[in-house]
Amino acid sequence: PLYGRQLHSYAVAIENASPNKLSLRPVTRLGLVVFDPDRFEKDAAGRAQLFGGLTWIEIQKNDASFLAFLKDVLNVLQQSSPPAPGPSCAFCQYRQASRARGF
């Protein structure tokens, strides 16, 4: 979901801070504060302002799912060579074509 893995990684880092560093345990909510500008103003002195609304987008916290994802990532990273590209992965096809052309 929208930024879910990124926000989960931040939560894990904050909850597992180094010894003697600030730990904010537990992180109970994840989300994004979104600014949607709808007006721009500039005054005679050349100062500018953006105006708009703020919205909170809640991201469901699911530690078990995120840790399962990390386990999958670790399994890939521990392989001696990268896995074969997936047939429906457009980025994989792009990289394969780029490598074939020497990029």
CYANA upper distance limits for C-alpha pairs under 8 A (distance plus 0.5 A):
  1 PRO  CA      5 ARG  CA      8.20
  1 PRO  CA     59 ILE  CA      8.42
  2 LEU  CA     59 ILE  CA      8.16
  3 TYR  CA      7 LEU  CA      6.63
  4 GLY  CA      8 HIS  CA      6.58
  4 GLY  CA     59 ILE  CA      6.83
  4 GLY  CA     60 GLN  CA      8.37
  5 ARG  CA      9 SER  CA      6.62
  5 ARG  CA     66 PHE  CA      7.28
  6 GLN  CA     10 TYR  CA      6.94
  7 LEU  CA     11 ALA  CA      6.79
  7 LEU  CA     30 LEU  CA      7.01
  7 LEU  CA     31 GLY  CA      7.91
  8 HIS  CA     12 VAL  CA      6.73
  8 HIS  CA     30 LEU  CA      8.05
  8 HIS  CA     61 LYS  CA      7.78
  8 HIS  CA     63 ASP  CA      7.95
  8 HIS  CA     66 PHE  CA      7.35
  9 SER  CA     13 ALA  CA      6.72
 10 TYR  CA     14 ILE  CA      6.63
 11 ALA  CA     15 GLU  CA      6.49
 11 ALA  CA     27 VAL  CA      6.62
 12 VAL  CA     16 ASN  CA      6.52
 13 ALA  CA     17 ALA  CA      6.55
 14 ILE  CA     22 LEU  CA      8.37
 14 ILE  CA     23 SER  CA      6.16
 14 ILE  CA     24 LEU  CA      6.25
 14 ILE  CA     25 ARG  CA      7.65
 14 ILE  CA     27 VAL  CA      8.43
 15 GLU  CA     23 SER  CA      6.06
 15 GLU  CA     24 LEU  CA      6.06
 15 GLU  CA     25 ARG  CA      5.25
 15 GLU  CA     26 PRO  CA      6.74
 15 GLU  CA     27 VAL  CA      7.41
 16 ASN  CA     23 SER  CA      7.12
 16 ASN  CA     25 ARG  CA      8.41
 17 ALA  CA     21 LYS  CA      6.43
 17 ALA  CA     22 LEU  CA      6.96
 17 ALA  CA     23 SER  CA      5.75
 18 SER  CA     22 LEU  CA      8.48
 28 THR  CA     61 LYS  CA      8.06
 29 ARG  CA     58 GLU  CA      8.02
 29 ARG  CA     59 ILE  CA      8.03
 29 ARG  CA     60 GLN  CA      7.95
 29 ARG  CA     61 LYS  CA      6.99
 30 LEU  CA     58 GLU  CA      6.56
 30 LEU  CA     59 ILE  CA      5.67
 30 LEU  CA     60 GLN  CA      7.12
 30 LEU  CA     61 LYS  CA      6.69
 31 GLY  CA     56 TRP  CA      7.18
 31 GLY  CA     57 ILE  CA      5.81
 31 GLY  CA     58 GLU  CA      4.78
 31 GLY  CA     59 ILE  CA      5.32
 31 GLY  CA     60 GLN  CA      8.49
 32 LEU  CA     56 TRP  CA      6.19
 32 LEU  CA     57 ILE  CA      5.64
 32 LEU  CA     58 GLU  CA      7.15
 32 LEU  CA     59 ILE  CA      8.19
 33 VAL  CA     54 LEU  CA      7.08
 33 VAL  CA     55 THR  CA      6.15
 33 VAL  CA     56 TRP  CA      5.14
 33 VAL  CA     57 ILE  CA      6.95
 34 VAL  CA     54 LEU  CA      6.06
 34 VAL  CA     55 THR  CA      5.62
 34 VAL  CA     56 TRP  CA      6.81
 34 VAL  CA     57 ILE  CA      7.90
 35 PHE  CA     52 GLY  CA      7.20
 35 PHE  CA     53 GLY  CA      6.35
 35 PHE  CA     54 LEU  CA      5.21
 35 PHE  CA     55 THR  CA      7.15
 36 ASP  CA     52 GLY  CA      5.88
 36 ASP  CA     53 GLY  CA      5.86
 36 ASP  CA     54 LEU  CA      6.93
 36 ASP  CA     55 THR  CA      8.49
 37 PRO  CA     50 LEU  CA      6.72
 37 PRO  CA     51 PHE  CA      5.98
 37 PRO  CA     52 GLY  CA      4.63
 37 PRO  CA     53 GLY  CA      7.11
 38 ASP  CA     50 LEU  CA      8.06
 38 ASP  CA     51 PHE  CA      6.52
 38 ASP  CA     52 GLY  CA      5.50
 38 ASP  CA     53 GLY  CA      8.30
 39 ARG  CA     50 LEU  CA      6.31
 39 ARG  CA     51 PHE  CA      5.56
 39 ARG  CA     52 GLY  CA      6.99
 40 PHE  CA     48 ALA  CA      7.69
 40 PHE  CA     49 GLN  CA      6.26
 40 PHE  CA     50 LEU  CA      5.14
 40 PHE  CA     51 PHE  CA      6.80
 41 GLU  CA     48 ALA  CA      6.09
 41 GLU  CA     49 GLN  CA      5.80
 41 GLU  CA     50 LEU  CA      7.07
 42 LYS  CA     46 GLY  CA      6.49
 42 LYS  CA     47 ARG  CA      6.04
 42 LYS  CA     48 ALA  CA      4.77
 42 LYS  CA     49 GLN  CA      6.94
 43 ASP  CA     47 ARG  CA      6.06
 43 ASP  CA     48 ALA  CA      7.01
 62 ASN  CA     66 PHE  CA      6.89
 63 ASP  CA     67 LEU  CA      6.52
 64 ALA  CA     68 ALA  CA      6.67
 65 SER  CA     69 PHE  CA      6.79
 66 PHE  CA     70 LEU  CA      6.80
 67 LEU  CA     71 LYS  CA      6.69
 68 ALA  CA     72 ASP  CA      6.89
 69 PHE  CA     73 VAL  CA      6.81
 70 LEU  CA     74 LEU  CA      6.59
 71 LYS  CA     75 ASN  CA      6.70
 72 ASP  CA     76 VAL  CA      6.97
 73 VAL  CA     77 LEU  CA      6.74
 74 LEU  CA     78 GLN  CA      6.57
 75 ASN  CA     79 GLN  CA      7.17
 76 VAL  CA     82 PRO  CA      7.60
 76 VAL  CA     83 PRO  CA      7.87
 77 LEU  CA     82 PRO  CA      8.39
 85 PRO  CA     89 CYS  CA      7.50
 85 PRO  CA     92 CYS  CA      6.03
 85 PRO  CA     93 GLN  CA      7.88
 86 GLY  CA     92 CYS  CA      7.45
 87 PRO  CA     93 GLN  CA      8.26
 89 CYS  CA     93 GLN  CA      6.87
 90 ALA  CA     94 TYR  CA      6.70
 91 PHE  CA     95 ARG  CA      6.68
 92 CYS  CA     96 GLN  CA      6.56
 93 GLN  CA     97 ALA  CA      6.63
 94 TYR  CA     98 SER  CA      6.58
 95 ARG  CA     99 ARG  CA      6.57
 96 GLN  CA    100 ALA  CA      6.72
 97 ALA  CA    101 ARG  CA      6.92
 98 SER  CA    102 GLY  CA      6.88
 98 SER  CA    103 PHE  CA      5.58
 99 ARG  CA    103 PHE  CA      5.63
